[in-house]
Structure formats: C-alpha cells, structure tokens
Amino acid sequence: MELGSVSAAHGSVESGTMAGVGKCILVTGPPVSIAIAIAFTGVGKTTLIMRICENLKLSNPNIKLQGFYSQEIRQGGERVGFEVVTLDGRRARLASSTISSPESRQWPAVGKYKVDIASFESLVLPELKIREDTGLFIVDEVGKMELFSSYFFPAILNILQSNIPLLATVPIPKFGKDIPAVVRLKNHPGATIFTLDKSNRDAMKDRIYPQLA
C-alpha cells in the first residue's frame, strides 16, 4: 500500500491511500502564547499525555510504549529552541534560534527558529518503527516543525495501518487554517479529538485514559 507523502517545504500532504482504522486519539489545545502559560502550571498537552503514560504503566507494567514528546530549551529564562525526548530519556534538537553555522543557514525556519531536520529524524524515526510488542505510540506533536521531515508523516500513517493505538498532540488551527496533515489525521476513521482548555484540563485525563486502558 502506497503512503501519502509530506512536502518538506510546505508541510502539505499529497493525496494517497487512506490509512487503516487504527485508534487515533488526538489532543489539541489553545494557541502557543496561552499554551505556554498553561504548561507552566503543569496542565499542558505534553503534561497531559505524560500523565496518561504514567497511569498506563502503573496499571500495566508490561506495556511497551514508543514515541517522543517535545519541550522547550531555555537559557537564562529565555526560550531559545525546542528538543524532542524519547520516552526513555534520549534527546535531540528540534529547532534553535541561537545556532549560526553554514549548515544551519540551509535549515527551514518557523519564525525565529531554525529546524534541524537531521537531528529530529535521527531520534524520532527509529522510535516510530512498528514492533510486534508495541502497545501504544506517543507523538507530541504533529506540527509544522516536525512536518518539515518528509519521512515523519508517512511513519504516522504506517502506525495507523498497523492498528496499534496512537496518542498524539496537534496544534489548534492558526488563523482558522489547519495544517493539511493534521486535517488528514482528524478525518481518520479511528480518530477521536479532545480539546484541552482551562475548564476541562483536570478532567481530560480521566476521559482519555479509559479509551487506552
């Protein structure tokens, strides 16, 4: 089965065979400025999915979780980039606003941040490979930076075809315009979408966890 591909330059998804009907739970949330404020109180999207992972491990110690989460890189209280972290603690740079080198001048940019595609792929792509004993994939997040990798979204579609559950975070549409890859995930037959906000942030874990447990 041929997978759709992602344009590294624009993050757009070419038409291709739709993924299978594997369970796909998507957590979305407010714009970045609000999300940062929420994250500092420990109730952001990343915090939520990590709490769900902890609960799953407690209830089923033998469960095999694969994937990654994203977090800020800060220096002197200022955000200077982002990194991706595997569930067993390995790290790689995703983007930086401070690196200046001949190589980095060729990297794609999102705002002031240069996206290190090679670094991202070296850590994340092996984590998204299908293994027989995998019980759940965690992907935080399917966003503009990550989608500069032309291999990233096809790997996500491959997970859905495997029927292994996927728990992923996706951004809220900016200026009402959603990323095509995110639209495709939302339209997936097995997708359930949860929107995190201040009013439901404490109860959201209890709504998502039973669908995975």
C-alpha positions as CSV (number, residue, x, y, z in Angstrom):
1,M,0.0,0.0,0.0
2,E,1.4,3.4,-1.0
3,L,1.5,6.0,1.7
4,G,0.8,9.7,1.1
5,S,3.9,11.9,1.5
6,V,4.6,15.3,3.1
7,S,6.2,18.2,1.3
8,A,9.2,19.2,3.3
9,A,9.0,22.7,2.1
10,H,5.3,23.4,2.8
11,G,4.1,20.6,5.1
12,S,1.3,19.8,2.6
13,V,0.1,16.2,2.2
14,E,-0.2,14.7,-1.3
15,S,-3.2,12.5,-1.9
16,G,-2.7,8.8,-1.4
17,T,-4.3,5.7,0.1
18,M,-6.1,6.5,3.3
19,A,-4.6,4.9,6.4
20,G,-6.3,1.9,8.2
21,V,-8.8,2.2,11.0
22,G,-6.4,2.0,14.0
23,K,-7.4,4.0,17.1
24,C,-6.1,7.6,16.8
25,I,-6.6,9.9,19.9
26,L,-5.7,13.5,19.2
27,V,-5.2,16.1,21.9
28,T,-5.3,19.7,20.8
29,G,-5.2,23.0,22.7
30,P,-5.0,26.8,22.7
31,P,-2.6,28.9,20.7
32,V,1.1,28.9,21.7
33,S,1.0,32.0,23.9
34,I,-1.8,30.6,26.0
35,A,-0.4,27.1,25.9
36,I,2.9,28.2,27.4
37,A,1.1,29.8,30.3
38,I,-0.9,26.6,30.9
39,A,2.2,24.5,30.6
40,F,3.9,26.3,33.5
41,T,1.0,25.2,35.8
42,G,1.5,21.6,34.7
43,V,-1.6,21.1,32.6
44,G,-0.4,21.5,29.0
45,K,-0.8,18.9,26.3
46,T,2.6,17.3,26.9
47,T,2.0,17.1,30.6
48,L,-1.4,15.5,30.0
49,I,-0.1,12.7,27.7
50,M,2.8,12.0,30.1
51,R,0.4,11.6,33.0
52,I,-1.6,9.2,30.8
53,C,1.6,7.2,30.1
54,E,2.4,7.0,33.8
55,N,-1.1,5.7,34.6
56,L,-0.9,3.1,31.8
57,K,2.5,1.9,33.1
58,L,1.1,1.6,36.6
59,S,-1.9,-0.4,35.5
60,N,0.0,-2.5,33.0
61,P,3.8,-2.6,33.9
62,N,4.5,-4.8,30.8
63,I,3.0,-2.4,28.3
64,K,5.5,-1.3,25.6
65,L,5.3,2.4,24.8
66,Q,7.1,4.1,21.9
67,G,7.4,7.6,20.8
68,F,8.5,11.1,21.9
69,Y,7.5,14.4,23.4
70,S,8.7,17.9,22.7
71,Q,9.9,20.5,25.2
72,E,11.4,24.0,25.2
73,I,15.1,24.7,25.5
74,R,15.6,27.7,27.7
75,Q,18.7,29.8,28.6
76,G,18.6,32.5,31.2
77,G,14.8,32.3,31.3
78,E,14.5,32.8,27.6
79,R,13.2,30.2,25.1
80,V,15.9,29.5,22.6
81,G,14.7,26.4,20.9
82,F,12.9,23.0,21.2
83,E,14.1,19.5,21.6
84,V,12.5,16.1,21.2
85,V,12.8,13.5,24.0
86,T,12.1,9.7,23.8
87,L,10.1,8.0,26.5
88,D,13.3,6.5,27.8
89,G,15.0,9.9,28.1
90,R,17.1,10.3,24.9
91,R,17.2,13.8,23.5
92,A,17.8,15.6,20.2
93,R,17.5,19.1,19.0
94,L,14.4,20.0,17.0
95,A,14.9,23.8,16.5
96,S,17.1,26.6,17.7
97,S,17.2,30.4,17.5
98,T,20.8,30.7,18.5
99,I,22.7,28.4,16.2
100,S,24.5,30.1,13.3
101,S,26.6,28.0,11.0
102,P,26.9,27.4,7.3
103,E,24.8,24.2,7.7
104,S,22.1,25.9,9.7
105,R,21.6,28.5,7.1
106,Q,20.0,25.8,4.9
107,W,17.6,24.7,7.6
108,P,13.9,25.6,7.2
109,A,12.6,28.2,9.6
110,V,9.5,28.7,11.7
111,G,9.5,32.2,13.0
112,K,12.9,32.8,14.5
113,Y,13.6,29.1,14.9
114,K,15.7,27.1,12.5
115,V,14.5,23.4,12.3
116,D,17.2,20.8,12.5
117,I,15.6,18.1,10.4
118,A,18.5,15.7,10.5
119,S,18.7,15.8,14.3
120,F,14.9,15.3,14.6
121,E,14.8,12.4,12.2
122,S,17.8,10.6,13.8
123,L,16.0,10.2,17.1
124,V,12.3,10.1,16.1
125,L,12.1,7.9,13.0
126,P,13.5,4.8,14.8
127,E,11.0,5.4,17.6
128,L,8.1,5.3,15.1
129,K,9.1,1.9,13.6
130,I,6.5,-0.8,14.1
131,R,7.4,-3.6,16.6
132,E,5.3,-6.6,17.5
133,D,5.3,-5.9,21.2
134,T,4.3,-2.2,21.0
135,G,1.1,-1.4,22.8
136,L,0.9,2.4,22.2
137,F,2.6,5.1,20.2
138,I,3.0,8.6,21.7
139,V,3.6,11.5,19.3
140,D,4.0,15.0,20.7
141,E,3.4,16.7,18.3
142,V,2.3,16.6,14.7
143,G,3.1,20.2,14.0
144,K,4.7,22.5,11.4
145,M,8.3,21.9,12.6
146,E,8.0,18.1,12.7
147,L,6.4,18.0,9.2
148,F,9.4,19.5,7.6
149,S,10.7,15.9,7.7
150,S,9.4,14.2,4.5
151,Y,9.5,10.8,6.4
152,F,7.6,11.8,9.5
153,F,4.0,11.8,8.4
154,P,4.3,8.6,6.3
155,A,5.6,7.0,9.5
156,I,2.5,8.2,11.3
157,L,0.3,6.7,8.6
158,N,2.2,3.4,8.9
159,I,1.3,3.3,12.6
160,L,-2.4,3.8,11.9
161,Q,-2.2,1.0,9.3
162,S,-0.7,-1.3,12.0
163,N,-3.8,-0.9,14.2
164,I,-1.5,0.0,17.1
165,P,-3.2,2.8,19.0
166,L,-1.7,6.3,18.6
167,L,-1.9,9.1,21.1
168,A,-0.8,12.4,19.5
169,T,-1.0,16.1,20.1
170,V,-1.8,18.5,17.3
171,P,-1.9,22.3,17.1
172,I,-5.1,24.4,17.0
173,P,-5.6,25.9,13.5
174,K,-3.8,29.2,13.1
175,F,-5.9,32.0,11.8
176,G,-8.6,29.3,11.1
177,K,-6.3,27.4,8.7
178,D,-5.3,23.8,9.7
179,I,-2.2,22.0,8.6
180,P,-3.2,19.5,5.8
181,A,-1.5,16.6,7.6
182,V,-3.4,17.4,10.8
183,V,-6.7,17.6,8.8
184,R,-6.0,14.1,7.5
185,L,-5.4,12.8,11.0
186,K,-8.6,14.4,12.2
187,N,-10.5,12.8,9.3
188,H,-9.1,9.4,10.0
189,P,-11.9,6.8,10.7
190,G,-10.5,5.9,14.0
191,A,-9.8,9.4,15.3
192,T,-11.2,11.0,18.5
193,I,-10.3,14.6,19.1
194,F,-10.0,16.1,22.6
195,T,-9.6,19.9,23.1
196,L,-7.7,20.9,26.2
197,D,-8.6,24.2,27.9
198,K,-8.7,25.6,31.5
199,S,-12.2,24.4,32.2
200,N,-11.6,20.7,31.3
201,R,-7.8,20.3,31.9
202,D,-8.2,18.4,35.2
203,A,-10.9,16.0,33.8
204,M,-9.3,15.4,30.4
205,K,-7.0,12.6,31.6
206,D,-10.0,10.7,33.0
207,R,-11.7,10.9,29.7
208,I,-8.8,9.7,27.5
209,Y,-7.3,7.1,29.8
210,P,-10.2,4.6,29.6
211,Q,-10.0,4.6,25.8
212,L,-6.5,3.3,26.0
213,A,-6.5,1.2,29.1
